[in-house]
């Protein structure tokens, strides 16, 4: 499950039209999930 702080940051950056922070946060979420070695299938 994605950390709550990252989700808040993601939605806040989207709401504030902060594209740079949105992309940075999305990458943080992706990297965090990769560290957990979550695989679908």
SVG drawing of the C-alpha trace seen along z (x, -y; Angstrom):
<svg xmlns="http://www.w3.org/2000/svg" viewBox="-7 -26 21 40">
<polyline fill="none" stroke="black" stroke-width="0.4" points="0.0,0.0 1.2,-3.5 2.2,-5.7 -0.4,-8.2 2.2,-11.1 3.1,-10.4 -0.5,-10.3 -1.3,-13.6 1.7,-15.1 0.7,-13.7 -2.9,-15.0 -1.8,-18.3 0.7,-18.9 -2.0,-18.0 -4.5,-20.3 -1.9,-23.2 -0.9,-22.5 2.7,-21.8 3.8,-19.5 7.4,-19.2 6.4,-18.1 3.7,-15.8 6.2,-13.9 8.8,-13.8 6.2,-12.4 5.0,-9.9 8.5,-8.6 8.9,-8.4 5.7,-6.2 7.0,-4.0 10.4,-3.6 8.8,-2.9 6.6,-0.2 9.6,1.3 11.5,1.6 8.6,3.6 9.0,6.0 5.3,6.0 4.5,7.9 1.2,8.4 0.5,11.8"/>
</svg>
